[in-house]
Amino acid sequence: MKIVFVALFALLTAACTTLPAQPIAGLDPADPESPVPPVRAENALGTYLSQRPVGPAPWREQNERVAPKAKQ
């Protein structure tokens, strides 16, 4: 039991000993001179479509409207 505890403690402390010198992938996020993509203004409601409730419609007409067209 004591050996398992010592091994577990050694593994946990070994993982916390050093940090990598540089970021693993990409540029350093702490570097204020790192390039960033340009920001562009975009309308948040540009693709909004009103989804108001409507009265019930005959189901056969609804199905025919959205069904694939018959190939001739």
Number of C-alpha atoms within 10 A of each C-alpha: 5 7 8 9 10 11 10 12 11 11 11 11 9 10 9 8 7 7 8 6 6 9 11 8 6 7 11 12 9 8 8 8 8 9 8 7 5 6 6 6 6 7 7 7 7 7 7 7 7 6 6 5 6 6 4 6 8 7 9 8 10 10 10 10 10 8 9 8 8 5 4 3
